[in-house]
Amino acid sequence: MKIVLEKDQKLFFTSDSHFSHKNICSGISEWGQNRLNRCRPFDNVEEMNGLLVNNINSTVGENDILYHLGDWSFGGIEQIWEFRKQIKCKNIHLVLGNHDGHISRNKAVPQSPLLKMQDKIMFSSVNKLENLTISIPNSKKDKNGNQLKNKKYRFVICHFPLASWDKMGEGVMHLFGHIHSKTKNRIREGKAMDVGIDGHPEFRPYELNEVLKLLKKQPISGISIPNDHHA
């Protein structure tokens, strides 16, 4: 997919919101002791849900673009719309995660590029993997007064981390979720990053320039990673 950002429009990435997932809240989780360290520091689901919605809405503007890399919500198909209707951003693209079965197969959510519910567009696109090219208009001119070319950045984005990806050797970056990395582990060996909500120090989406800054000095290489967030 190719995206040309308009003037004053920003692009954000996030993943693994797990909206309404009670077991990820430390205050009410039924997970065993060995997994409680993977929980989020909330007393209940309402507290977690409220913070997620507020952080998205205070970070991502209505006309900005948000890429969500999967595991949107828990608690049934109703929670999909419950979460979506509270987010003011009009342009949300979803990359399916392993917990998004209601979206990928449920008859109440049409299998089409534009998923609709309650007569409103829920997601601008839904895919399992994206080769994404971002084009940013360049307002600068060269010494002869000619407009400089647009800045372009390329990503392979997927819910699951990949050990290798298309055009990796050419510097294409890889964004993923799934493994719920903590902040110190969100950057792996190569130009790859876990953009999951748990890795952001403020539980917020990442803006494109944040991602570029974090990956700028990373070497071109594959990555070694745990199988999933249970590892």
Stockholm file with secondary structure:
# STOCKHOLM 1.0

chainA/1-231         MKIVLEKDQKLFFTSDSHFSHKNICSGISEWGQNRLNRCRPFDNVEEMNGLLVNNINSTVGENDILYHLGDWSFGGIEQIWEFRKQIKCKNIHLVLGNHDGHISRNKAVPQSPLLKMQDKIMFSSVNKLENLTISIPNSKKDKNGNQLKNKKYRFVICHFPLASWDKMGEGVMHLFGHIHSKTKNRIREGKAMDVGIDGHPEFRPYELNEVLKLLKKQPISGISIPNDHHA
#=GR chainA/1-231 SS CEEECCTTCCEEEEBCCCBTCGGGBTTTCCSCGGGGGGSBSCSSHHHHHHHHHHHHHHHSCTTSEEEECSCCBCSSHHHHHHHHTTCCCSEEEEECCTTCHHHHHCTTSCSSSSEEETTEEEESEEESEEEEEEEECCCCBCTTSCBCCCEEEEEEEESSCCSSCTTGGGTCEEEECSSCCCGGGSBCSSSEEECBGGGSTTSCCEEHHHHHHHHTTCCSCCCCCCSSTTC
#=GC SS_cons         CEEECCTTCCEEEEBCCCBTCGGGBTTTCCSCGGGGGGSBSCSSHHHHHHHHHHHHHHHSCTTSEEEECSCCBCSSHHHHHHHHTTCCCSEEEEECCTTCHHHHHCTTSCSSSSEEETTEEEESEEESEEEEEEEECCCCBCTTSCBCCCEEEEEEEESSCCSSCTTGGGTCEEEECSSCCCGGGSBCSSSEEECBGGGSTTSCCEEHHHHHHHHTTCCSCCCCCCSSTTC
//
